[in-house]
Amino acid sequence: MKIEKIQTFVVGNPPPRTGGRYFIFVKLTTDTGVTGIGEIYTATYSPQIVCKVAEDMFERYIFGTDPFHIEKMWRRTYGSGFAHRPDFSTAGVVSGLEMAMWDICGKDTGKPVYELLGGQVHDRLRCYTYLYPSHEFDAHSDHPLYSDPDLAAEAAVREVERGFTAVKLDPAGPYSVYDGRQPSLATIDRSVRMVAAIRKAVGNRADILFGTHGQFTASGAIRLAKQLEPYDPMWFEEPIPPDAPEEMAKVAAHTSIPIATGERLTSKYEFAHLLRVGGASIIQLATGRCGGILEGKKIASIAETYHAQIAPHLYCGPIEGAANIQLSTCTPNFLILESIQDWGGFHAKILKKPIQFENGYVIPSKEPGLGVELNEEVALAHPYTGTDLHLNERQTPADLT
């Protein structure tokens, strides 16, 4: 069995666009007719350019190869082009292609991917969701939910009643290409009031996950963390930019709140560095960006040696979500899985059969491969025609007042 064909899909995510403006899917087909689907999670360039990179990589390193030779493919893509170092954009493309190869391997053997990576450990997977408004809106615009403690508390209660035992919010304000910075007093005050309102509303029924996007310096993050500690968040997410693990470690050493990070890291090497310096105890790898499922398994194993846990990140489509599920199911040090609410809406429509969600938990599929199938008719009916990237950071320094 050899891989002989590639097809890419750039799918526009309709409003409210939870999970990003678009999804990039890649489909591989073998000479025996077995197909595999993957998802590329990279926003450095336009999605059309990313697809061209995937096609070029396919022609150079994957066409005509055995889909089971995943380790060889990974080393060739990682080391060729005189690179041989973590590369954020390359890793996203590799991740999607690698994911599709695993899907083929599972289908060819009649096994879920998790059974090929050590076997099932968890029968169900605890999930968390961001807090979203109850009505349709543009997820990338400002909404009172993200600054009004009462609205945030209402949304948290709504998700707890849906079955979630953890909810996430990021009220610390905008992130920009100029971060990190010191949080303003207004930012600290707003963040504390938001978390306090949610804690009062949900009590001990749910964990609170405090998200940021690398906005702060280490000293600024410590100031904010100290004010949040009385409300016992389960984590403080990516408090500083992802390029300085030693600075992240300073934050971890000065707060009782566990540090979670990893959305913007790639390869076992970057995660090993983070863990070695004590930068985090909760690892938020994204299988569509970190290097793929096998690389994710290696990252999880390294984390296990540091008594750290994994909480796979998801802010894209349900194919990466399915890959996160496969990895989590076979990983002993799994903590919690990011969900886009209850995996419904467009995330369900784009699949032939939705991911099984029951009362705050995902039930891992026993279908072979990734356990999901892309509905290609829906994918082709929703092409992305915009020019914005998956997420847009502010291009000017954030207002500190």
Residue pairs with C-beta under 8 A, 6 or more apart in sequence:
1 30
1 31
1 32
1 34
1 66
1 67
1 108
2 30
2 31
2 64
2 65
2 66
3 28
3 29
3 30
3 31
3 62
3 63
3 64
3 65
3 66
3 67
3 101
3 104
4 29
4 30
4 31
4 63
4 64
5 28
5 29
6 26
6 27
6 28
6 29
6 54
6 55
6 58
6 62
6 63
7 26
7 27
7 29
8 24
8 25
8 26
8 27
8 51
8 54
8 55
9 23
9 24
9 25
9 26
9 27
9 374
9 376
9 379
9 380
10 22
10 23
10 24
10 47
10 48
10 51
10 383
10 384
11 22
11 23
11 24
11 25
11 317
11 350
11 379
11 382
11 383
11 384
12 21
12 22
12 382
12 383
12 384
12 385
12 386
13 19
13 20
13 21
13 22
13 23
13 317
13 346
13 382
13 384
14 346
14 382
15 136
15 137
15 138
16 132
16 133
16 136
16 137
16 138
16 139
17 138
17 139
17 140
18 130
18 132
18 139
18 340
18 341
18 345
19 314
19 315
19 316
19 317
19 340
19 346
19 347
20 43
20 315
20 316
20 317
20 390
20 391
21 140
21 384
21 386
21 388
21 389
21 390
21 391
22 47
22 384
22 386
22 390
23 39
23 316
23 317
23 319
23 350
24 39
24 40
24 41
24 42
24 47
24 50
24 51
24 96
25 37
25 38
25 39
25 40
25 96
25 317
25 319
25 374
25 379
26 37
26 38
26 39
26 40
26 51
26 54
26 96
26 97
26 100
27 35
27 36
27 37
27 38
27 100
27 374
27 376
28 35
28 36
28 38
28 58
28 62
28 67
28 97
28 100
28 101
28 104
29 35
29 36
30 67
30 104
34 67
34 104
34 107
34 108
35 103
35 104
35 107
36 67
36 99
36 100
36 101
36 102
36 103
36 104
36 105
36 107
36 369
36 370
37 99
37 100
37 103
37 319
37 370
37 372
37 373
37 374
38 95
38 96
38 97
38 98
38 99
38 100
38 101
38 103
38 288
38 319
38 323
39 95
39 96
39 99
39 288
39 316
39 317
39 319
39 320
39 323
40 50
40 54
40 92
40 93
40 95
40 96
40 288
41 92
41 95
41 96
41 286
41 288
41 289
41 316
41 320
42 50
42 88
42 89
42 91
42 92
42 93
42 289
42 390
43 389
43 390
43 391
44 88
44 89
44 92
44 389
45 53
45 89
45 389
46 387
46 389
47 384
47 390
50 89
50 92
50 93
53 89
53 90
53 93
54 93
54 96
54 97
57 77
57 93
57 94
57 97
58 97
60 80
61 73
61 76
61 77
61 80
62 73
62 97
62 101
65 72
65 73
67 101
67 104
67 105
67 108
68 101
68 105
70 98
70 101
70 102
70 105
70 292
70 294
71 294
73 97
73 98
73 101
74 94
74 98
74 291
74 292
74 294
74 295
77 90
77 94
77 97
78 84
78 90
78 94
78 267
78 291
83 90
85 269
86 265
86 266
86 267
86 269
86 270
87 266
88 264
88 266
88 289
91 266
91 267
91 289
91 290
91 291
92 266
92 288
92 289
94 291
94 292
95 287
95 288
95 289
95 290
95 291
95 292
95 295
96 288
97 292
98 291
98 292
98 293
98 294
98 295
99 287
99 288
99 292
99 293
99 319
99 320
99 323
99 370
102 113
102 116
102 292
102 293
102 294
102 323
102 326
102 369
102 370
103 113
103 369
103 370
104 369
105 113
105 116
105 369
106 112
106 113
106 115
106 116
106 368
106 369
106 370
107 368
107 369
109 116
109 368
110 368
111 368
112 120
112 326
112 329
112 364
112 365
112 366
112 367
112 368
112 369
112 371
113 293
113 323
113 326
113 369
113 370
113 371
114 120
114 326
114 327
114 329
114 330
114 364
115 330
117 293
117 294
117 297
117 326
117 327
117 330
118 297
118 330
119 330
120 329
120 330
120 364
121 329
121 330
121 331
121 332
121 334
122 328
122 329
122 331
122 334
122 364
123 363
123 364
124 358
124 361
124 362
124 363
124 364
125 325
125 328
125 329
125 334
125 336
125 337
125 361
125 362
125 363
125 364
126 165
126 166
126 335
126 336
126 337
126 360
126 361
127 164
127 166
127 336
127 337
127 338
127 339
127 357
127 360
127 361
127 362
128 164
128 165
128 166
128 167
128 168
128 207
128 209
128 336
128 337
128 338
128 339
129 159
129 164
129 167
129 168
129 338
129 339
129 340
129 341
129 342
130 167
130 168
130 169
130 211
130 340
130 341
131 145
131 152
131 155
131 156
131 159
131 167
131 168
131 169
132 139
132 145
132 155
132 341
133 143
133 145
133 151
133 155
134 155
134 158
137 143
140 391
140 392
144 151
145 151
145 152
145 155
146 152
146 169
146 170
146 171
147 171
147 190
147 194
149 193
149 194
149 196
149 197
149 198
150 197
152 169
152 171
152 194
152 197
152 198
153 197
153 198
153 200
153 201
153 202
154 201
155 167
156 167
156 198
156 201
156 202
156 206
156 208
157 201
157 202
159 167
159 206
159 341
160 167
160 202
160 205
160 206
162 341
162 342
162 360
163 358
163 359
163 360
163 361
164 206
164 339
164 360
165 205
165 206
165 207
165 360
166 206
166 207
166 208
166 209
166 234
166 336
167 198
167 202
167 206
167 207
167 208
167 209
168 208
168 209
168 210
168 211
168 237
168 338
169 194
169 195
169 198
169 208
169 209
169 210
169 211
170 210
170 211
170 212
170 213
170 237
171 190
171 191
171 194
171 195
172 183
172 187
172 190
172 191
172 212
172 215
172 216
172 224
173 183
173 187
173 190
173 215
173 398
174 215
174 394
174 398
175 212
175 213
175 214
175 215
175 393
175 394
175 398
176 215
176 393
176 394
176 395
176 396
176 397
176 398
177 393
177 394
177 395
178 396
178 397
178 398
179 213
179 214
179 215
179 216
179 241
179 398
180 214
180 215
180 216
180 217
180 218
180 220
180 221
180 240
180 241
181 215
181 216
181 217
181 220
181 397
181 398
181 400
182 216
182 217
182 219
182 220
182 223
182 400
183 191
183 215
183 216
183 220
183 221
183 223
183 224
183 400
184 400
184 401
186 401
187 224
187 400
188 223
188 224
188 227
191 210
191 224
191 227
191 228
192 227
192 228
192 231
195 208
195 210
195 228
195 231
195 233
196 231
198 208
199 208
199 231
199 232
202 208
207 233
207 234
208 231
208 232
208 233
208 234
209 233
209 234
209 235
209 237
209 260
210 228
210 233
210 235
210 236
210 237
210 257
211 237
211 238
212 221
212 236
212 237
212 238
212 239
213 238
214 238
214 239
214 240
214 241
214 242
214 264
215 239
215 398
216 224
216 239
216 240
217 240
217 247
218 239
218 240
218 247
218 248
218 250
218 251
221 236
221 239
221 240
221 251
222 250
222 251
222 254
222 255
224 239
225 236
225 239
225 251
225 254
225 255
225 257
226 254
226 255
228 236
228 257
229 255
229 256
229 257
232 257
233 257
234 258
235 257
235 258
235 259
235 260
235 282
235 311
236 251
236 255
236 257
236 258
236 259
236 260
237 259
237 260
237 261
237 284
238 260
238 261
238 263
238 264
238 284
239 248
239 251
239 259
239 261
240 247
240 248
240 251
242 261
242 263
242 264
242 265
245 273
245 274
245 277
245 279
246 277
246 279
248 259
248 261
248 274
248 277
248 279
248 280
249 277
249 278
249 279
251 259
252 258
252 259
252 278
252 279
252 280
252 281
253 278
258 280
258 281
258 282
259 279
259 280
259 281
259 282
260 280
260 281
260 282
260 283
260 284
260 311
261 274
261 279
261 280
261 282
261 283
261 284
262 271
262 274
262 280
262 283
262 284
262 285
262 286
262 290
262 313
263 284
263 286
263 289
263 313
263 315
264 289
265 271
265 274
265 285
265 290
266 289
266 290
266 291
267 290
267 291
267 295
268 291
268 295
268 298
268 299
268 302
271 283
271 285
271 290
271 299
271 302
271 303
272 302
274 280
274 283
275 283
275 302
275 303
275 306
275 308
280 308
281 306
281 307
281 308
281 309
282 308
282 309
282 310
282 311
282 335
283 299
283 300
283 303
283 308
283 309
283 310
283 311
284 310
284 311
284 312
284 313
284 338
285 296
285 299
285 300
285 310
285 312
285 313
286 312
286 313
286 314
286 315
286 316
286 320
286 324
287 293
287 296
287 312
287 320
287 323
287 324
287 327
288 316
288 319
288 320
288 323
290 296
290 299
291 299
293 323
293 326
293 327
296 312
296 323
296 327
297 327
297 330
297 331
299 310
300 310
300 327
300 331
300 333
300 334
303 309
303 310
303 333
304 332
304 333
307 333
308 333
309 333
309 334
309 335
310 327
310 328
310 331
310 333
310 334
310 335
311 334
311 335
311 336
311 337
311 338
312 324
312 327
312 328
312 337
312 338
313 324
313 338
314 320
314 321
314 324
314 337
314 338
314 339
314 340
315 338
315 391
316 390
317 347
317 350
318 340
318 343
318 347
318 348
318 350
318 351
318 355
318 372
319 370
319 372
319 374
321 339
321 340
321 343
321 347
321 355
322 355
322 365
322 370
322 371
322 372
323 370
324 337
324 338
325 337
325 355
325 362
325 364
325 365
325 371
326 364
326 370
326 371
328 334
328 337
329 364
337 362
339 357
339 362
340 347
342 357
343 354
343 355
343 357
343 362
344 354
344 357
347 354
347 355
348 354
348 355
349 375
349 378
350 374
350 375
350 378
350 379
350 382
351 372
351 373
351 374
351 375
352 372
352 373
352 374
352 375
353 372
353 373
355 362
355 365
355 372
356 362
356 363
356 365
357 363
364 371
365 371
365 372
